[in-house]
Amino acid sequence: MEVHTKKAIKTGFFSAIGFAITTVSLDYYNNNKLEIWGLLFKILFFGVFMSIYFNYIFKKEGK
């Protein structure tokens, strides 16, 4: 696995954790019911999308 791919996966993972914390805190603030499966789906989708995005950006920077 190339260096920029590892970096993109790590960055995507940490951005998904930040997204999860933000989403849960906003739901708590608005007194919404916490739906675990919906939250996990959003986190997974966000993490994959951000990993793909960062992989493209880091690969472009390396050239």
C-alpha positions in Angstrom: 0.0 0.0 0.0 1.4 3.4 -1.0 2.1 6.1 1.5 -0.6 8.5 0.2 -3.2 5.7 0.5 -2.4 5.0 4.1 -2.5 8.7 4.9 -5.9 9.1 3.1 -7.4 6.2 5.0 -6.2 7.6 8.4 -7.5 11.0 7.5 -10.8 9.7 6.4 -11.2 7.7 9.6 -10.5 10.6 11.8 -12.8 12.9 9.9 -15.6 10.3 10.2 -15.0 10.3 14.0 -15.3 14.1 14.1 -18.4 13.8 12.0 -19.9 11.3 14.5 -19.1 13.5 17.5 -20.7 16.5 15.8 -23.8 14.5 14.7 -24.3 13.0 18.1 -23.9 16.3 19.9 -26.3 18.1 17.6 -28.9 15.3 18.1 -28.4 15.6 21.9 -28.8 19.4 21.7 -32.0 19.2 19.7 -33.4 16.4 21.9 -33.7 14.0 18.9 -33.7 10.3 19.4 -30.3 8.6 18.7 -30.6 6.1 15.9 -27.5 3.9 15.9 -28.0 2.3 12.5 -28.6 5.6 10.8 -25.6 7.1 12.5 -23.4 4.2 11.6 -24.5 4.4 7.9 -23.8 8.1 7.8 -20.4 7.6 9.4 -19.5 4.8 7.1 -20.6 6.7 4.0 -18.8 9.9 5.1 -15.6 8.0 6.0 -15.5 6.2 2.6 -16.2 9.4 0.7 -13.6 11.4 2.6 -11.0 8.6 2.2 -11.6 8.6 -1.6 -11.4 12.4 -1.7 -8.2 12.6 0.4 -6.6 9.8 -1.7 -7.2 11.9 -4.8 -5.8 15.0 -3.1 -2.7 13.4 -1.6 -2.0 11.5 -4.9 -2.2 14.8 -6.8 0.1 16.5 -4.3 2.7 13.8 -4.7 3.1 14.4 -8.5 
